[in-house]
């Protein structure tokens, strides 16, 4: 029992550090955050930090892994039963942009790390490539250069999320963004619009995605 309590306390402390680091990275960017800022925001001592992470870079990497990989798993679960590759691609883009409204700290975090850290593409890139390749294989997409197309999608995603966070957010910008990307990969205007009008499924929490 005592070991269970210690384990829960340790996990709660680590979660506090991760949460504080995520908020600071969203505000300042990954290269500007210091250990002192993280421990202060978490209301923990510096010694406690070193019980969990050896360096500042270690916690930044952990935050990226936790934040981005969890989103990737949630998107995988959300789209698992979709039969149309175009819907899989569009729904993922709509959710990624839509999360900027419901979770602005997450969105600013993605914008900040996207410009300075390769982890975003390292984690979500293979998923995007997989979904685009499926569209090619099933005849839904017309793509001549798959790696370049994936790069364009990610570059425009970061720019679109930043613009979305900084705008008045009128209209369904996530659907508009997804529609533009569908047209880029070969769908007609009418087909892309129809796909993006489909109901957007619930984005499951990580514990739901793991079931």
TAJO-V83577 format. One record per residue. N is the residue number from 1. RES is the residue in one letter. SS is DSSP state (~ for helix, > for strand, _ for the rest). OMEGA is omega in whole degrees, -180 to 180 (999 if undefined). Layout:
N,RES,SS,OMEGA + N,RES,SS,OMEGA
This chain:
1,X,_,-179 + 2,X,~,179 + 3,X,~,177 + 4,X,~,179 + 5,X,~,178 + 6,X,~,179 + 7,X,~,179 + 8,X,~,179 + 9,X,~,179 + 10,X,~,180 + 11,X,~,179 + 12,X,~,179 + 13,X,~,178 + 14,X,~,178 + 15,X,~,177 + 16,X,~,179 + 17,X,~,179 + 18,X,~,-180 + 19,X,~,179 + 20,X,~,180 + 21,X,~,180 + 22,X,~,-180 + 23,X,~,-179 + 24,X,~,177 + 25,X,~,178 + 26,X,~,-178 + 27,X,~,-169 + 28,X,~,-173 + 29,X,_,-173 + 30,X,_,-176 + 31,X,_,-176 + 32,X,_,-175 + 33,X,_,178 + 34,X,_,177 + 35,X,~,180 + 36,X,~,178 + 37,X,~,-179 + 38,X,~,-178 + 39,X,~,178 + 40,X,~,-180 + 41,X,~,180 + 42,X,~,-177 + 43,X,_,179 + 44,X,_,179 + 45,X,_,179 + 46,X,~,178 + 47,X,~,178 + 48,X,~,179 + 49,X,~,-175 + 50,X,~,171 + 51,X,_,-174 + 52,X,_,-176 + 53,X,_,-178 + 54,X,_,-176 + 55,X,_,175 + 56,X,~,-179 + 57,X,~,180 + 58,X,~,-178 + 59,X,~,177 + 60,X,~,178 + 61,X,~,179 + 62,X,~,179 + 63,X,~,180 + 64,X,~,180 + 65,X,~,-179 + 66,X,~,-173 + 67,X,~,-173 + 68,X,~,-180 + 69,X,~,179 + 70,X,~,177 + 71,X,~,178 + 72,X,~,179 + 73,X,~,179 + 74,X,~,178 + 75,X,~,177 + 76,X,~,-179 + 77,X,~,-178 + 78,X,~,-174 + 79,X,~,-172 + 80,X,_,-175 + 81,X,_,-179 + 82,X,_,-178 + 83,X,_,-177 + 84,X,_,179 + 85,X,~,179 + 86,X,~,178 + 87,X,~,177 + 88,X,~,-179 + 89,X,~,-177 + 90,X,~,-179 + 91,X,~,178 + 92,X,~,179 + 93,X,~,179 + 94,X,~,180 + 95,X,~,180 + 96,X,~,178 + 97,X,~,-180 + 98,X,~,178 + 99,X,~,177 + 100,X,~,178 + 101,X,~,-175 + 102,X,~,-178 + 103,X,_,-176 + 104,X,~,177 + 105,X,~,177 + 106,X,~,-177 + 107,X,~,178 + 108,X,~,176 + 109,X,~,-179 + 110,X,~,180 + 111,X,~,-178 + 112,X,~,-177 + 113,X,~,-177 + 114,X,~,-179 + 115,X,~,-171 + 116,X,~,-172 + 117,X,_,-177 + 118,X,_,-172 + 119,X,~,-179 + 120,X,~,179 + 121,X,~,180 + 122,X,~,-176 + 123,X,~,-177 + 124,X,~,-178 + 125,X,~,179 + 126,X,~,178 + 127,X,~,179 + 128,X,~,179 + 129,X,~,177 + 130,X,~,-177 + 131,X,~,178 + 132,X,~,180 + 133,X,~,177 + 134,X,~,178 + 135,X,~,176 + 136,X,~,-176 + 137,X,~,-178 + 138,X,_,174 + 139,X,_,180 + 140,X,_,-176 + 141,X,_,174 + 142,X,_,-174 + 143,X,_,-180 + 144,X,_,-177 + 145,X,_,-175 + 146,X,~,180 + 147,X,~,-180 + 148,X,~,179 + 149,X,~,178 + 150,X,~,178 + 151,X,~,180 + 152,X,~,179 + 153,X,~,-177 + 154,X,~,178 + 155,X,~,180 + 156,X,~,178 + 157,X,~,179 + 158,X,~,179 + 159,X,~,-179 + 160,X,~,178 + 161,X,~,179 + 162,X,~,179 + 163,X,~,-179 + 164,X,~,180 + 165,X,~,-175 + 166,X,~,-175 + 167,X,_,177 + 168,X,_,173 + 169,X,_,177 + 170,X,_,-180 + 171,X,_,-179 + 172,X,_,-177 + 173,X,~,176 + 174,X,~,179 + 175,X,~,179 + 176,X,~,179 + 177,X,~,179 + 178,X,~,-180 + 179,X,~,178 + 180,X,~,180 + 181,X,~,177 + 182,X,~,178 + 183,X,~,178 + 184,X,~,-177 + 185,X,_,167 + 186,X,_,179 + 187,X,_,175 + 188,X,_,178 + 189,X,~,-177 + 190,X,~,-180 + 191,X,~,180 + 192,X,~,180 + 193,X,~,-180 + 194,X,~,180 + 195,X,~,-176 + 196,X,~,173 + 197,X,~,-180 + 198,X,_,179 + 199,X,_,180 + 200,X,_,-178 + 201,X,_,174 + 202,X,_,175 + 203,X,_,-174 + 204,X,_,171 + 205,X,_,-174 + 206,X,~,-178 + 207,X,~,176 + 208,X,~,-178 + 209,X,~,-176 + 210,X,_,-177 + 211,X,_,999
